[in-house]
């Protein structure tokens, strides 16, 4: 819970700033709600969805007034995923589950689609000559984190993961391990087994070495 009115006002100020940015992105300042049809969506598009008169009126009413319908809670924790890129699909699923079930912000490696122009199914950073830069960036992610979640699937912890874990320890960041997270571990194994039994397609992850 917030401890002071100042904290609440700070959050409301951030929300109103975001609303103003949305308004700018859809050229809302040049549109009067009275000029828009009541039932038909306007031609203005934001995030791919048509915005109608009611949407614009709501944003205009909220922006700059200090009023909001969003229920703010405690600041969510930040979790950084660590693990070998050979387990990138497992990490992507875990990142989704953690955000969904723990209401956390998760920073993860990127699971790219099969149409991305690369011949490397894993260790993409090395393949594209960006390993050192992205390793350093990953350390900065850890600096922002409340937790790291180590995907030690089948007991595997690679050299780069070990270095990142040591950095997290030096920064006092709490560490979690897939091997010790029984519920998540069982969920992942169940999903993989289902894929193997049904012959479902898709896996950016080669067989563990």
N, C-alpha and C positions, 0 to 999 in steps of 0.2 A: 504494500500500500504506500501511497505517497505520504511523506511526512510533513509537507508544507504546501501552502497555496502557491508559492513560487514555483515548486516543481510541477504542479498541475499547469500553471500558466506557461511554463517553458514548453511542455509537451503540446499544449494547444497552439502555441506560436509555431512550432514545427509543422503541425498539421495544417495550419492555415497557409504556411509558406508552400507546402506541397499542393494545396488546392489552387493557389495562385499560379504555380508552375503548370498545372494541368490546364488551367484556363488559358494561359499563354500558348500552350501547345496546340490547342484547338481553335485558336484565334477567337476566343470567347469574348474578348473585349470589343470586337467589331460587330457582335451580334446582339441584338435585343431580343429577349424572350418573346416579346409581343409580335416580332416578325416571323416567328416560327409557327408551323401548324400545330394544332392541339393533338392530333392523333398520329400524324405521319412523322417518322424520324427525320431529323435534319440531314443535310448533306455533309455535315461535319462529322469526321470519324476520329475516334481515339481508341487505341488498342484494338482496332479492327471492328468495333461494334458501333452502329449508328447511335448518335446521341439525340434524344428527343427534347422537346420543350421542358418537360418535367425535370429531366436530368440537369439541364443547364440552369433552370431556376433554383434547383437545390444547391448546386455548386455556388451560384452567385449569392444565395442567401447565407451560405456558410462562410465563404471567404471573407476574411477581415472582420468578422463579427465576434470572434472568440467562442462561437457556438459550435458544438460538434455532437454527432450521434455515436461516435466511436467510444467504446468502453476501454480505456487504457488500463493495462495491468502492469505487473512488475516487468522490468526490462528483461527480455528473454536472454538466456545464456547463449554463448557462441561456442559451437563445437567444430573442431577441425578434424577431418578424416585423414588418417595416415595409413599407408599400405602400398603394396606393390601394384603397379599399373596392370599386372596380369589379372588382378581381382577387381578391375574397374567397374564391372557390372554389379558385383556384390556391394561395392562401396556406394554405387548410385542408389541401389535399393535401400541400403541402410540409411543413407542420407535422407531419403524420402520418409522412411519409417520414423526416424528420430524427429524430423521436423513435424510430422503429422501427430505423433504420439506424445512428444515431450515439449512441443511448442518452442523449439529451439531454432536458432539460426545456424545452419550447417554450411561450412565451406569445404568444398570437396574438389577432387580432380575432375576433369571434364570427360564425360562419356560421349564420344562423337559418333555420329551415325555412319553406317557402312558406305554412304556416298561421299564421305569426306576424302579428298584426294591424298591418301597416304597408303603406302604399302606395308606399314608397320602396325600390327594389331596391338602391340604394347610398346612401352618405352618410346612413345611418340616424341617426347622432348628431345631425346638423343637423336632420333631420326631427323628432326627438323633443326638441329643445332641450337636448341634453346634450353638445354638442361640446366646450365649454371644460373641463368637468369631466373628460370622458374623455380629452381631450388631455393634461391635467395628470397623470392617472393613468397614461397610457402613458409619460410621462417617468419616472415612478417605477419602472415596469417596467424601463426601460432602465438605471436606477441599479442594479438588481439583476443585470443581465445580464453574461455573459462575452462574448457576441457579439450583433450584430444581423444579421438576414438581410433584405436589401432586395430586394423583389420588383419589380424594374424591368422588368416584362414589356413587350415591344415598345419598350423604351427609355424608358418613362414613369416619371417621378418627380415627384409633385405637391408643392405648397407645404408641406403638413403633413408629408409624408415628409421633405422637405429639412430642415425645422426639427428633426425628431426625429433625423435623421442628424447634424446639427451638435451637438446635445446629446450624442449618443453619443460623438462625437469629443472633445468637451470632457471627458467622463468617462473617456476612454482605453479605450473599449469597441471591440473589434475589429469590423470591418464586412465582411460578405460580400454578394455581389450575384448574383442569379439569372443575369444575363447572363454572369457569369464562371464559374458552376458548370455546366460542360458536361454532366455526367451528369444532374443534376437537370433542366436545361433540355431535354435530349433526351427525358427521361421525360415531362415535362409536355406537350411538343409531340406526342409519340406518343399520349398519352391524349386530348388535344383532337382530334387528327386522327381517332382511332378513334371518338370521340363524333360527330363531324361526318359520318363515312362511314356509320355504322350508324344515325344518327338517334336516338341515345340521348337521353332526356329529362334534364332537370336542368341548370340553370346559373343561379346567382344573379348571374352576371356578364354585364352587357350587352356588346355589341360595343365594342371599344376605340374611344375617340373620336379 
